[in-house]
């Protein structure tokens, strides 16, 4: 939030500046449906990328979700899904992506995705965050609305948070099955 405030204090150019920077435009039902479907169907690929990089680098996201296991589910969902979807998208697909408008859409998406991946501060998350960042930029480019990337970001983080919470609860309910799977 502080970098965004500083950016607007330095760069504000008039009333339409916020709408232009953040691509504030309502999404129609077809785009919402497409974003939901794509967000669901890209998750196995993103999970595969995460699994492969987890072989070489520690999975900080998984550790973080495990550390939140005792929080109420709604609090965890807000902290891990809603807030990052909103604030990260405003910064990366709003401020950063809008400043790459002079580039081709592909270059802008790749650069913004690269910065998004690097912002996660570890290589294990970088790999899938880079891909997600590129996809989120593409959504904003195609729909003209930052709400598309916020929705997708929330759905991806939210579903992963829910899956993690369910797997932790199942593991706690049946520790013998977890031990057997680890020994297999």
N, C-alpha and C positions, 0 to 999 in steps of 0.2 A: 504494500500500500504506500509506504513513504516514497519509493521511486516514482510511482504513478502521480502522486501529488506534486512532487518536484517537477516532473515532466510537464504537467498542466500549468503550473505557475510560470514556467519558462516559455512554453510553446503556445499557450492559448491565443487563438486568433479570431474569436467571435463565437456567436451562438451555435452555429452548425458544427463547430469543431469537435465537440463530444460525439455527436452522431456520426460524423465522418470517421473519426479515429476508431470508434468502437463498432462501426458497421451495425448500428442499431436499426434493425428492420424486423418486422414481424415475420415469423415463419408460417407458411401455409401448411395445411394438413398433410399434403403429399410429402413435402420436405420433412416434416416431423416423422412421418411413418418411415421414410427412407433412412433417415438418420438413426432411428431406433433399430431398424433391421440391420443396417450396416454395422452399427455399434455392437450388436449381439453376435453377428457372424464373423467379425474380425477378432473376437476375443480368443478363440482357440489358437490362432496364429500368434497373437501377442503373448499368450501364455507359453507357447512353444519357444518363442524367442527368449522369454524370461527363464524358462527351464534350462535351455542350453547355456545361457550366460551364468546361471546359478551353479553350473558345474565348475566354473572358473573363478567366480567372484561371489562374495557373500550376498545374500538376498536381504538387503536392509528393509525393504518394504514388508516382507514376510515377518521379519523380526519385530518391526513396528506394530503390525497388526496383532501379533501375539501379545505384545506388551499392553495392548488396549483391551484384551479379552475380558477384563473385569468391569469395564465401563458399560453403562446401559447401551443397548443397540442403537437407539436413536442418536445418542451423543457420538458414538463411533462413526455412524453414517454421516453426520454433519461435519465432524472433524476430518474424516478421510475422503469424503466425496463431495459434499456440497461446497464447502469453503474453498478447497483447491480448484474445483471446476469453475467457480465464479471468479476468484481472484487471479488464478493463473491464466485463465482465458482473457480476462480484461487486459492483463499485462502483455502476454505473448501474442494472442490473436487480435488484440486491440492495438496497443501502442506499438509493439515491435513489428507486427505484420503490416500495419498501415504505413510504417516508415519504409517498407520495402516495395511500395507500389510502383516505383519506377523500374523495378526488375521484372523479368518475365515471371508469370505465376509459378512455374516450376522452381526457379531459383529462389524466389521468395519463400515458397513452402519448405524447401530444403534448408535454407538458412535459418528460418524461424524454428524448424524442427530440430536443427542442430543446437541452437541456443536453448531450446526447451529441454532437450536431452542433457546438455551440460549443466543446466540449472538443478538437476536432480542430484548432482555431486557424487555419483558413483557409477562405475561402468555397468554394473548389472542393471540398474534402472535406465541408464543412458540408452541402451540398445532398444528397448521397447518404447521409451519416452520419445526418442527421436522419431520412430515410425508413427507414433500417435500424434506427435506435433505436426508432422507433414500431413497426416490425414485431417487433423483439425483445421489446418490452414486451407486445405482443399475444400472442406465443407464451407468455410467462411467465404472463400473465393466464389464457389458455385452458387451459394444461396444469397450472398451479400449480407449475411446476418451472423453476428457473433453468437446469437442464441443457438445456432446449430452446433458450434463447437462446445459451448457450455453444456448443452444437452448430452452430447456424445461423451464428453469428459465425465459428467456425472454418472451416466449409465455404466461406463466401463469401470470407474473407481467403485461405484456403489455395488455393482454385481460382484466384483472381486472381494470387497469388504464382506458382503453377505456370505459368499462361498467360504471365505476364510473363517468367519464366525461359526458357520455350520460345521466345518471340518474340525474346528477346535472343540466344539460341543460334542460331536460324535466321538472324537478321540478321548475326551474326558469321560464319556459314558461307557466306553469300551476299551480300556487301556490294554487288555490282553490282545485284542485284534491289532492294535498299533504296534505292540511289541512283536507279534508274529510277522507282520508285514515288514518290519525293520530287519528281522532275522532271516527273512526269505531271500 
